[in-house]
C-alpha cells in the first residue's frame, strides 16, 4: 500500500509550466544530493590520508597560489606595456 505522500510527490502536472517547475525542482534536488555525496567522499578520502600527506598537499596548494599570483602580476604588466607601445606606434 502506497502512502499519500508518495502519490502527491509524483502528481502529474496539468500545465507545461508546472511540468517545467517540477523538473527543475527534481534537478536541483539531485544536484544537492550529488554535492552531499561528493562532500562525504572527500571527507572519507582525507580521513584516510596521513598527516604528512595532508601537510604536503597544503604546502603545494599554497605554493601554487603564489606562483599564479606572480604570473598574473607579470601578465598585467605586459598588457600595459603592449597598450603603451600600440598607442605610440599608431
Beta strands, then each sheet from edge to edge (+ up, - down):
end
